[in-house]
């Protein structure tokens, strides 16, 4: 067939000389088509006219020419495609239509509500929407929000003026809190989003719209909804068992996209290990999906230890953290070209896909410039106690004067007030001689320190002589002068009357019970030294009324006790250690659960957060945690952070030596240096370089500080 010439004789026939485009023993197989530039080639013989980058396909008799170069179309890629014209088939200007399926691929583009269509075929845009509309096609109606009640009514389950699916709640910059408007009927949440498809966006892309949980409730709960959340800060959320910032669950499909958001100081405060968690975010359910773009996480905490930042319950949900500044936001496409700043690693529990880090695509409120060159703005005074200056807003009251820039704010007090935020009045002072000390709570030696901070537990555990006579008020700040603070130099008693005692036997220098606030050195060089003189522990802290006691820039030196030679922290104590030093402290007992040369922690309600703190030469005779012991019979929560505390938040610390610990410790178990490089290193934090070693005749010198035992001419 197909023009073949038969040959041969019976029993040995042949079929040869097939028509062009055919082959095989009977000329029965059509060949693959071949592209040509001759317009008369129609594929009848396998040759087919196919130009302008077209891909030839098919076989003889049924040829095709597809995937033309941009702008060309037709069966031979020889004519201009729809939306293109001219001799070179260049793209035409886009045309606006009201057909929602018009995507611009043929030059027609869905652009409504006063939008101006722009671009050319294949890259159409719709901009300059009428006021109140946004989106790629100006299809989404903005509902402008300026207060908490408006926001609740617009987006939350139970609201009386909910926006339609596909629309946008556009928030004005500012702080939104339940004390200032209506919130979810569920007292443990600010907002409930159910069975809707909406977006929430800040009018600014710098996350200056702050949803403040006021440390009492979860900021947002989402179930069976599709939600885009853009440039919103989730602050001070408190989740009872679940995520303090955002709790996502699903009975039917639920999808949340986060763009350019911030989660700051959100907490999960109660729950069961491996069941509850997620300080900032908890996601549960196999129908739940969370995508995260350009979002940062700071200071979040899960009481269970399961995901301080993100918790994927049973790893059922799909969570992906993207390392790009996605352009699917309702903001400008400008961000899609930005490479985000990659921040610190996140603390997660369960399966989290992508890159589990903070990412920053914009300079947040309180900072100017463009990523990555963000510069702190001057600090602004506020009356909100939770404003810590991270984003430029700083709690500073009673006519205090704010100074510094975002991340390092200060508050200079007017006459009659004192404290970090000028929050405390000196009205309690009874005479002129006391006013100076009362305003500053300044101390210069051990007796003054004991009287200000040692409150004791009289008649508890047989303690006696524990109470100071002018104890600081709750929330106050005690400032120590530089120097050594010891117990043995007062009076005839070799242990002094200026320290706490235990039935006449040495126990502790300071017994702190039921107070909170801050005890700090006048400078940050840790040269205010609590010296236990190898005879007693420096500090016992018992309960802080569920508030923070901050201990800052203090050196705990030569402490000794059966357990916790430097500090014993227990029974609902919440303690932050900022840029402290624990050196040569010893736990002297050898029992099974004794130890903690520097620190001993006990009780599940005790929380210890450690920032920029150094541990050297501490020992536990039991071998249980030369540096830290977390009692395994009654675990507290101890977290060591690889970030520096307030005023040095922008500094990356230098990681020192690994700690010797016993029991559960969260975070990287190392010393961290935030101010200066350790002895034996040169440079500035975090770029500390080891110095050349120096010979020493001291057999105890192991080279840890650059001095190394090396004798006999070595």
MIMARLO-860238 format. One record per residue (C-alpha): residue in three letters; y, x, z. Coordinates in pm, whole numbers, plus 50000, padded with zeros to 5 digits. Layout:
ALAYXZ/...
This chain:
UNK500005000050000/UNK503725008450009/UNK503555025549668/UNK500635048049743/UNK498545062649457/UNK494815057149497/UNK492515085749398/UNK489025099749438/UNK485695082549372/UNK483505057849551/UNK482755070749897/UNK485685095349897/UNK488815075049811/UNK492375086849892/UNK495845071049912/UNK498725095249850/UNK502345097549733/UNK503555069349965/UNK507015054849916/UNK509765071950114/UNK509635061150479/UNK505885055850500/UNK502865077150585/UNK499265074550699/UNK495845074450527/UNK496705041350359/UNK500535045850353/UNK500505019150623/UNK502705036450893/UNK506505031750880/UNK508265064350977/UNK511095067951232/UNK514475061051081/UNK516765089750982/UNK520585088451012/UNK522635094550700/UNK526325093150608/UNK525705073250290/UNK526955037650328/UNK524335025050079/UNK521405035750295/UNK520105003450446/UNK516895016250605/UNK514565002550333/UNK513215037650283/UNK513825049450642/UNK517275063750575/UNK520015044350756/UNK523795047050750/UNK524785056551112/UNK528015075151189/UNK530625080751470/UNK528135092751727/UNK525675064351685/UNK522105069251800/UNK519575061251524/UNK516585040151625/UNK513735019251482/UNK511335025451195/UNK511485020650818/UNK512574985650740/UNK514034978351083/UNK516515006251160/UNK519325004151415/UNK522455023751506/UNK523605020051868/UNK525655037152145/UNK528585044351918/UNK531445066752027/UNK534075048152232/UNK536095025152010/UNK533525021051734/UNK531084992651674/UNK529214973151413/UNK525674977651286/UNK526495012751156/UNK529205023351410/UNK531495022551110/UNK534104997251226/UNK536384993851527/UNK534924975251824/UNK536714946051983/UNK539764959152167/UNK540174989751947/UNK542084994951623/UNK543535020151377/UNK541975046351163/UNK540605063751472/UNK539725031351654/UNK541925039351952/UNK542035016152255/UNK544384986352235/UNK546594975352524/UNK544764951752758/UNK545334914452740/UNK545454892053047/UNK543074862553065/UNK542104836553322/UNK538364840753259/UNK536814856753565/UNK534064874153365/UNK536514893353146/UNK536154929053273/UNK538324947353017/UNK535454961852817/UNK536774943952507/UNK540444945852606/UNK540504911852774/UNK541004914253150/UNK540984888053423/UNK544474890153578/UNK545994860053752/UNK548584849754011/UNK551454867353839/UNK549684900453797/UNK550864924253525/UNK547994936053311/UNK548084972653216/UNK545975000353074/UNK543935000152758/UNK540534986852661/UNK537905000252900/UNK540405009653172/UNK542384978053242/UNK544314971953563/UNK546104942453716/UNK549094951253935/UNK552324936954079/UNK550654905054200/UNK552814876554317/UNK553684879054686/UNK550704869154895/UNK548004880454651/UNK545944912154625/UNK542744925054473/UNK541644940754147/UNK542544908753962/UNK545234895254201/UNK542584869654281/UNK542654872954661/UNK545254854254855/UNK546864872655145/UNK547434854655468/UNK550044874555658/UNK549224879356025/UNK551554891956296/UNK549994880556625/UNK546664876856803/UNK546534838856789/UNK547264839156414/UNK544494864456360/UNK542004844456565/UNK542784812256379/UNK542554829456039/UNK539214847556070/UNK537324839056388/UNK534664812856445/UNK536474784356616/UNK539834792456458/UNK541754762056334/UNK543284777056018/UNK540554798755867/UNK541244816055538/UNK539134807255235/UNK536274829055115/UNK537484857854901/UNK540894859455068/UNK542544885955282/UNK543934885755635/UNK546834910355599/UNK547794923455942/UNK551224936656030/UNK551184970456203/UNK550954967156580/UNK548604961056872/UNK546534929256893/UNK545044919857231/UNK543694889057404/UNK546264890557681/UNK548874882557417/UNK547124854657227/UNK544004834057171/UNK540614850657132/UNK536984840557085/UNK535674813757318/UNK532994838857409/UNK534734858357685/UNK533024891057594/UNK534434892657238/UNK537824893057068/UNK536744879756727/UNK533594862056597/UNK533094862356219/UNK530384838456098/UNK529314825455755/UNK532354836855559/UNK533394862055295/UNK536764876955382/UNK538704909255417/UNK540854921755704/UNK543424947755606/UNK546294965355775/UNK549564963855584/UNK549625001855621/UNK546715024155527/UNK547215046055838/UNK545155024356075/UNK548285013556263/UNK546864978656316/UNK545104982056651/UNK542564957156785/UNK542624965057157/UNK539614953557359/UNK541484962457681/UNK538264977357820/UNK536944942057881/UNK535254929457562/UNK533674938257227/UNK536364939356959/UNK534444921856679/UNK531124903856627/UNK529874897256272/UNK526914875256176/UNK525874860755837/UNK529124871655675/UNK530504895255409/UNK533474914055547/UNK535674942655424/UNK537634959055707/UNK540424981955593/UNK542605005755798/UNK541964989056135/UNK541745007756468/UNK539104995056713/UNK540375006557054/UNK539105003557411/UNK536264979857324/UNK533744972457597/UNK530334958957497/UNK528004945657762/UNK524754958957620/UNK526014959557261/UNK528544979057054/UNK531944980457220/UNK533874981856893/UNK531764963256635/UNK528514943956679/UNK526754933656357/UNK523654911956350/UNK521954889856094/UNK519844858856071/UNK520744857855701/UNK522254886055494/UNK525294902655653/UNK527294930455490/UNK530264949555632/UNK532284976555458/UNK534574998555668/UNK537375017355493/UNK539825041355663/UNK539145027356011/UNK539235043756356/UNK536965037556656/UNK538545051456972/UNK537355049857334/UNK534895021357275/UNK532125017257530/UNK528725001557572/UNK528664997757948/UNK525284983458042/UNK521814979057898/UNK518284991957865/UNK517375024857702/UNK515915020657351/UNK517074984357348/UNK520844985857391/UNK523435011157280/UNK526205019757039/UNK529495028257209/UNK531455021156891/UNK529015002056665/UNK525674984556707/UNK523844970256403/UNK520634950056417/UNK518494929956175/UNK516784939055848/UNK519324917755661/UNK522294937755794/UNK524144962855575/UNK526974986055680/UNK528845010055452/UNK531375033855608/UNK534085052455415/UNK536815075455551/UNK536355063855910/UNK536835084356229/UNK535225081856572/UNK536795094756897/UNK535745093557263/UNK533145065857230/UNK530395062657488/UNK527065044357528/UNK525945040357889/UNK522295040857779/UNK522835073357590/UNK521585056557270/UNK524245063457008/UNK527665070357155/UNK529065062356810/UNK526465042156617/UNK523205024956716/UNK520775010756458/UNK518544987556660/UNK514884994356571/UNK516245011756258/UNK515984977656087/UNK519464977055935/UNK520814997555644/UNK523695020055749/UNK525245045555512/UNK528145068955590/UNK529785080255264/UNK531545113555217/UNK534065099554969/UNK537285079554981/UNK535955049154801/UNK538335030554570/UNK536764996454623/UNK539264989554897/UNK542134965854847/UNK544374996354873/UNK545525018854592/UNK542985035354361/UNK544845067254452/UNK542405074554735/UNK539335076954511/UNK540505111354398/UNK540945124854753/UNK538335146854917/UNK538195135155279/UNK538465157255584/UNK535025160155740/UNK535325157656117/UNK532895161756402/UNK529265150956385/UNK528585115856514/UNK526215107056795/UNK523835081556645/UNK520555064656734/UNK518135050956476/UNK518265056156102/UNK521725063555964/UNK521945074055599/UNK524485095555423/UNK526485121655614/UNK526755112855986/UNK530245126456050/UNK533735113356098/UNK535715113655772/UNK539465110455725/UNK541095099755399/UNK544635092955522/UNK546945106855787/UNK546645082156071/UNK549595065256235/UNK551415090756445/UNK551005117356177/UNK552895125255856/UNK551865141955533/UNK548775138455320/UNK545175148255387/UNK544355175255474/UNK547875185455584/UNK548625159755856/UNK551395168856103/UNK551935151356437/UNK555045129456467/UNK557235128756780/UNK555575108657057/UNK556695072957128/UNK556885057557475/UNK554785026357543/UNK553895005157844/UNK550185002857761/UNK548095022758013/UNK545445030857753/UNK547855048357514/UNK546895084757563/UNK549025100557291/UNK546175106457044/UNK548085086956777/UNK551595093356910/UNK551885063557147/UNK551975075257507/UNK551995055357829/UNK555265065757993/UNK557005041458226/UNK559735039158489/UNK562305054358252/UNK560225085358193/UNK561205105957888/UNK558505111657631/UNK558125145457467/UNK555705163857241/UNK553975152856923/UNK550895131756853/UNK547905146257034/UNK550035165357287/UNK552435140257445/UNK554205144657779/UNK556195121858013/UNK559055136558218/UNK559775114558517/UNK563095102258647/UNK563975106359014/UNK561695086359239/UNK558565086859021/UNK555755110958951/UNK552335112958786/UNK551105120058434/UNK552755088058313/UNK555475085058582/UNK553405055958707/UNK553725061859080/UNK556755055159299/UNK557835077259588/UNK558865046359785/UNK556055052860034/UNK557785084660154/UNK559215078960501/UNK561865105960527/UNK563835130760322/UNK561575159760414/UNK558565142060262/UNK560175130559940/UNK559675162959747/UNK555975165259833/UNK555435128059787/UNK556945127159439/UNK554935156659316/UNK551845154959541/UNK552075192659515/UNK549955214759740/UNK550125252059794/UNK547225259360032/UNK543955245060165/UNK545325223460445/UNK547675205460211/UNK544905200259957/UNK542495187160221/UNK545075162560353/UNK545795149260002/UNK542325144359858/UNK539625144960128/UNK538965108760226/UNK535465112260362/UNK532845086660456/UNK533275084860831/UNK530075073161006/UNK528155076060680/UNK525465102960662/UNK526705116560997/UNK529845130860844/UNK532715138661078/UNK536165154261034/UNK536425144260668/UNK539705125360640/UNK542985140760534/UNK546085127360702/UNK548235119560393/UNK545745110260124/UNK546955104659767/UNK547215069059641/UNK544665056959387/UNK545675067259038/UNK547945095159168/UNK547995131559062/UNK547685161559293/UNK549025194259155/UNK547715226659302/UNK549705258659310/UNK548055289959173/UNK545945308459429/UNK542735309759635/UNK541885279459849/UNK539465287660132/UNK538345272360462/UNK537995303060684/UNK541575314360731/UNK542935286960960/UNK542705288561338/UNK540035303761556/UNK537225283361400/UNK535645306861142/UNK535215277060913/UNK538655262260978/UNK539825227461060/UNK541285223060715/UNK538015214460541/UNK535375187460572/UNK532435195260802/UNK528945181360867/UNK528015177961235/UNK529455212061304/UNK527485228161021/UNK529065239360699/UNK528745213760422/UNK531665209560187/UNK535315218360145/UNK536445184160019/UNK534775150160053/UNK536335126159802/UNK535445089859847/UNK536775058559679/UNK539835073659514/UNK540635082059154/UNK543435098658959/UNK543765135558884/UNK543445168259075/UNK544705196958865/UNK546075232058864/UNK549785235858793/UNK548845254858477/UNK545815253058250/UNK544535288358308/UNK542075277858583/UNK543625301858831/UNK543655276059110/UNK540445286959282/UNK538345266659524/UNK536475294859699/UNK533355284359889/UNK533025319760031/UNK529245317159972/UNK529035293660271/UNK529745258560147/UNK530025235159853/UNK533535229559718/UNK533505192259647/UNK531525160659699/UNK532665129659505/UNK531245095659601/UNK532365064359411/UNK535675062659227/UNK535985024659212/UNK534715024558853/UNK537795044558749/UNK538145080758635/UNK538765110558858/UNK539955139258639/UNK539505174658768/UNK541465198758553/UNK541815236458525/UNK540185244258862/UNK537795273058925/UNK534805265759153/UNK533825299859289/UNK531155312759531/UNK529935278359636/UNK526695273359825/UNK524755242359929/UNK521175229959934/UNK521875212559605/UNK525005213159393/UNK526595245659507/UNK529855237859329/UNK530035199859315/UNK527885170259425/UNK528695138359227/UNK527055105359318/UNK527135067459371/UNK529355052159103/UNK531505083059063/UNK533185086858723/UNK534375122658684/UNK535945141258393/UNK535925179358407/UNK538665194258188/UNK538875231958123/UNK537295241358458/UNK535205271658553/UNK532065272658771/UNK531165308058869/UNK528655323059114/UNK527735289659271/UNK524295285959427/UNK521875258059520/UNK519945273759805/UNK517075249159868/UNK513775252459686/UNK512435216859694/UNK510995199859387/UNK514135180459304/UNK516675204259451/UNK518845225659232/UNK522025224759029/UNK523645257859112/UNK527035245658987/UNK526695207558969/UNK524285181659108/UNK524485145758975/UNK522605115759113/UNK522675077659063/UNK522455058358739/UNK526005045858781/UNK527455081058799/UNK529125093358481/UNK530285128958420/UNK532105139658103/UNK532635177058053/UNK535265192057820/UNK536065228757762/UNK534345240058083/UNK532755274158148/UNK529655282158357/UNK528835318058461/UNK526425334458706/UNK525305302458880/UNK521805300459032/UNK519365275159174/UNK516685289259407/UNK514345261259298/UNK514715271058933/UNK515905235758857/UNK519135239758666/UNK521075271158748/UNK524125253358607/UNK523505215558617/UNK520855192458761/UNK520705155358676/UNK518365140458938/UNK515305128358739/UNK514515102459008/UNK517915085958971/UNK519515098558652/UNK523245097658608/UNK524945102158271/UNK526215137058192/UNK527835144357856/UNK529095178257741/UNK531575175657452/UNK532225202257190/UNK535845191457169/UNK538815200957382/UNK540535176557619/UNK543945160457594/UNK546825183857503/UNK544325205857316/UNK542665178257112/UNK543475195756784/UNK541825228356899/UNK538235235556802/UNK536605252057107/UNK534705284857103/UNK531085279457202/UNK529905302857477/UNK526485308057632/UNK523775281657661/UNK523565264958001/UNK520525263158225/UNK520035226158307/UNK517445202458451/UNK517205165458368/UNK518825146858080/UNK522095161457947/UNK523835146957642/UNK525765167357389/UNK525595204857320/UNK524465222657637/UNK526855252357628/UNK529995265657787/UNK533075258857576/UNK536345278357573/UNK539495259157471/UNK542355282057578/UNK541395318657556/UNK538445338457433/UNK535945349157702/UNK536005384057850/UNK534535408457601/UNK535905389857300/UNK539185393457109/UNK541225369456900/UNK542265333756960/UNK540135302657004/UNK538085293856806/UNK538055327256618/UNK536695349156898/UNK535165382256788/UNK532915403457011/UNK534485436057132/UNK532655469657127/UNK530465473457436/UNK531585495557724/UNK529275517157936/UNK528965507258301/UNK527205522058604/UNK526665487558755/UNK523035477358710/UNK524075440658709/UNK526105444558390/UNK524025429758108/UNK526645430857833/UNK527635394357861/UNK531285404457907/UNK531025436357700/UNK530135458657995/UNK526595472457978/UNK524635492758232/UNK524155526258058/UNK523675558758257/UNK522225593858235/UNK524255603357931/UNK523255572457731/
